[in-house]
Amino acid sequence: MINPHNDRRTHWQNVYRTKRADSVSWYQPHLNVSLQLLEQAGLSPGSRVIDVGAGASTLVDDLLDRGLRDVSVLDVSEEALALARHRLGERANLVTWYAGDVLELALPPGYFDFWHDRAVLHFLTDPDDARTYAHIAAGALATGGHAVIGGFAPDGPERCSGLQVAQRSARDIAAIFAPAFELVRECTERHRTPGGSEQSFSYALLRRLPG
């Protein structure tokens, strides 16, 4: 079995080469919970947003539909990004694309207003990796910016795509991001997979504090 810490790219490249984007368990036509949290935090056409671990998610489509002009998409799988670019067509040129592991990529410091992650952090089961991830997010967000972090809840699955995950509540997520962030809102979601099963997600809306 692939070890995600050592070879995340190989694993996710294979996933997106062998499965349809709308058949994977995490697929949703629209990330409605994420969009609601982003909008509650002040999302506007002038917001600078990065979707981390986006895969082939349609969040980028919905952000562009809302008139956003500075959207970035990051994923470890070039295959996933290629699917998203193909779907967007000419609109793909409006997006900044980052291919690589978020723990290793250099992102512009203090640039983004919003950091979105639906199901990246929960694959970081090593506490050091999780803390590194939070530090990277803090460095990339402007003071007063927001992070929307979603992942499997304490009563959610223990594995996803053949990999072990960390099940966390919104307060567990907030503890990883402290003290650079404060928890603004928490919520849960019962996600129905394309196969018809239900998965429990936790979401934390966090605000980047000064310092």
Secondary structure as UniProt FT lines:
FT   HELIX           4..18
FT   TURN            21..23
FT   TURN            25..26
FT   HELIX           32..40
FT   TURN            41..42
FT   TURN            45..46
FT   STRAND          48..52
FT   TURN            55..56
FT   HELIX           59..65
FT   TURN            66..67
FT   STRAND          70..75
FT   HELIX           78..88
FT   HELIX           89..94
FT   STRAND          95..99
FT   TURN            102..104
FT   TURN            109..110
FT   STRAND          112..118
FT   HELIX           121..123
FT   HELIX           127..140
FT   STRAND          141..152
FT   TURN            154..155
FT   STRAND          159..160
FT   TURN            161..162
FT   STRAND          163..164
FT   HELIX           170..177
FT   TURN            178..180
FT   STRAND          181..192
FT   TURN            194..195
FT   STRAND          198..208
//
